Amino acid sequence: MAGKTVTRADLCEAVYQKVGLSRTESATLVELVLKEITDCLERGETVKLSSFGSFVVRSKGQRVGRNPKTGKEVPISPRRVMVFKPSAILKQRINVAPAPAEEKK
């Protein structure tokens, strides 16, 4: 079930087509929005986009993991991870929308 991957270039083209800015202005706008989201997440802030979802940064403490090949225990250092939580509206939209056609083998 392979779907199309949307790239930055695709987003820039969509802004160009729908908003009417030049291609350069559209690319700049997309980059500015993504940079602002990234900067907020780097500072540990939650980014909430109404009707879309929230990007949340969580801190994970140090823990002991296990190498699956050797079974040897190894420490996993503390780190921050980003989690996306879709809104109820987005969940509903992706479950109502028709599924993409599966590729024929």
DRENDO-1510 file (C-alpha; in Angstrom, 1 decimal, always signed):
<recs>
REC; n; res; u; v; w
REC; 1; MET; +0.0; +0.0; +0.0 .
REC; 2; ALA; +2.5; +2.6; -1.2 .
REC; 3; GLY; +1.1; +6.1; -1.4 .
REC; 4; LYS; +2.6; +9.3; -2.9 .
REC; 5; THR; +5.1; +11.1; -0.7 .
REC; 6; VAL; +4.5; +14.9; -0.6 .
REC; 7; THR; +7.7; +16.9; -0.7 .
REC; 8; ARG; +8.6; +20.5; +0.1 .
REC; 9; ALA; +8.5; +21.1; -3.7 .
REC; 10; ASP; +5.0; +19.7; -3.8 .
REC; 11; LEU; +3.9; +22.0; -1.0 .
REC; 12; CYS; +5.5; +25.0; -2.7 .
REC; 13; GLU; +3.8; +24.2; -6.0 .
REC; 14; ALA; +0.4; +23.8; -4.2 .
REC; 15; VAL; +0.8; +27.2; -2.6 .
REC; 16; TYR; +1.8; +28.7; -6.0 .
REC; 17; GLN; -1.3; +27.1; -7.7 .
REC; 18; LYS; -3.8; +28.0; -4.9 .
REC; 19; VAL; -2.6; +31.3; -3.5 .
REC; 20; GLY; -1.3; +33.0; -6.6 .
REC; 21; LEU; +2.1; +34.0; -5.2 .
REC; 22; SER; +5.1; +33.6; -7.5 .
REC; 23; ARG; +7.0; +30.3; -7.3 .
REC; 24; THR; +9.8; +32.0; -5.3 .
REC; 25; GLU; +7.4; +33.7; -2.9 .
REC; 26; SER; +5.6; +30.4; -2.4 .
REC; 27; ALA; +8.8; +28.5; -1.7 .
REC; 28; THR; +9.8; +31.3; +0.8 .
REC; 29; LEU; +6.5; +31.1; +2.5 .
REC; 30; VAL; +6.6; +27.3; +2.9 .
REC; 31; GLU; +10.2; +27.5; +4.2 .
REC; 32; LEU; +9.3; +30.2; +6.7 .
REC; 33; VAL; +6.3; +28.2; +8.1 .
REC; 34; LEU; +8.4; +25.0; +8.4 .
REC; 35; LYS; +11.3; +27.0; +10.1 .
REC; 36; GLU; +8.9; +28.5; +12.6 .
REC; 37; ILE; +7.5; +25.1; +13.5 .
REC; 38; THR; +11.0; +23.7; +13.8 .
REC; 39; ASP; +12.2; +26.6; +16.0 .
REC; 40; CYS; +9.2; +26.2; +18.3 .
REC; 41; LEU; +9.9; +22.4; +18.6 .
REC; 42; GLU; +13.6; +23.0; +19.3 .
REC; 43; ARG; +12.6; +25.2; +22.2 .
REC; 44; GLY; +10.4; +22.4; +23.6 .
REC; 45; GLU; +7.1; +24.1; +22.8 .
REC; 46; THR; +4.0; +22.3; +21.6 .
REC; 47; VAL; +2.8; +23.3; +18.1 .
REC; 48; LYS; -1.0; +23.0; +17.8 .
REC; 49; LEU; -2.6; +23.5; +14.4 .
REC; 50; SER; -6.3; +23.6; +14.7 .
REC; 51; SER; -8.2; +21.0; +12.8 .
REC; 52; PHE; -4.9; +19.3; +12.0 .
REC; 53; GLY; -3.1; +18.2; +15.1 .
REC; 54; SER; -0.3; +18.8; +17.6 .
REC; 55; PHE; +3.4; +18.3; +17.5 .
REC; 56; VAL; +4.6; +17.6; +21.1 .
REC; 57; VAL; +8.2; +17.3; +22.3 .
REC; 58; ARG; +8.6; +14.7; +25.1 .
REC; 59; SER; +11.6; +13.9; +27.2 .
REC; 60; LYS; +12.7; +10.3; +27.7 .
REC; 61; GLY; +14.9; +9.3; +30.5 .
REC; 62; GLN; +17.8; +7.0; +30.4 .
REC; 63; ARG; +17.0; +3.3; +30.3 .
REC; 64; VAL; +18.5; -0.1; +29.7 .
REC; 65; GLY; +18.0; -1.6; +26.3 .
REC; 66; ARG; +19.1; -5.0; +24.8 .
REC; 67; ASN; +21.0; -5.7; +21.7 .
REC; 68; PRO; +18.7; -8.2; +19.9 .
REC; 69; LYS; +21.6; -10.1; +18.3 .
REC; 70; THR; +23.7; -10.6; +21.3 .
REC; 71; GLY; +21.3; -10.1; +24.2 .
REC; 72; LYS; +23.8; -7.8; +25.8 .
REC; 73; GLU; +22.3; -5.0; +27.9 .
REC; 74; VAL; +23.3; -1.5; +26.7 .
REC; 75; PRO; +22.4; +1.9; +28.2 .
REC; 76; ILE; +20.1; +4.2; +26.1 .
REC; 77; SER; +20.9; +7.8; +26.9 .
REC; 78; PRO; +18.2; +10.3; +27.7 .
REC; 79; ARG; +16.8; +12.2; +24.7 .
REC; 80; ARG; +13.9; +14.2; +23.5 .
REC; 81; VAL; +11.4; +12.8; +20.9 .
REC; 82; MET; +8.8; +14.5; +18.8 .
REC; 83; VAL; +5.3; +13.0; +18.7 .
REC; 84; PHE; +2.4; +14.0; +16.3 .
REC; 85; LYS; -1.1; +13.7; +17.7 .
REC; 86; PRO; -3.7; +14.1; +14.9 .
REC; 87; SER; -6.9; +16.1; +15.8 .
REC; 88; ALA; -10.2; +14.4; +15.9 .
REC; 89; ILE; -11.2; +16.2; +12.7 .
REC; 90; LEU; -8.1; +14.9; +10.8 .
REC; 91; LYS; -8.7; +11.4; +12.1 .
REC; 92; GLN; -12.3; +11.6; +10.8 .
REC; 93; ARG; -11.3; +13.0; +7.4 .
REC; 94; ILE; -8.7; +10.3; +6.8 .
REC; 95; ASN; -11.1; +7.5; +7.7 .
REC; 96; VAL; -14.0; +8.9; +5.5 .
REC; 97; ALA; -11.8; +9.7; +2.5 .
REC; 98; PRO; -11.6; +6.9; -0.1 .
REC; 99; ALA; -8.5; +4.8; +0.2 .
REC; 100; PRO; -6.0; +5.1; -2.6 .
REC; 101; ALA; -6.2; +2.3; -5.2 .
REC; 102; GLU; -3.8; -0.5; -4.4 .
REC; 103; GLU; -1.2; -1.3; -7.0 .
REC; 104; LYS; -1.8; -4.3; -9.2 .
REC; 105; LYS; +0.8; -7.0; -9.0 .
</recs>
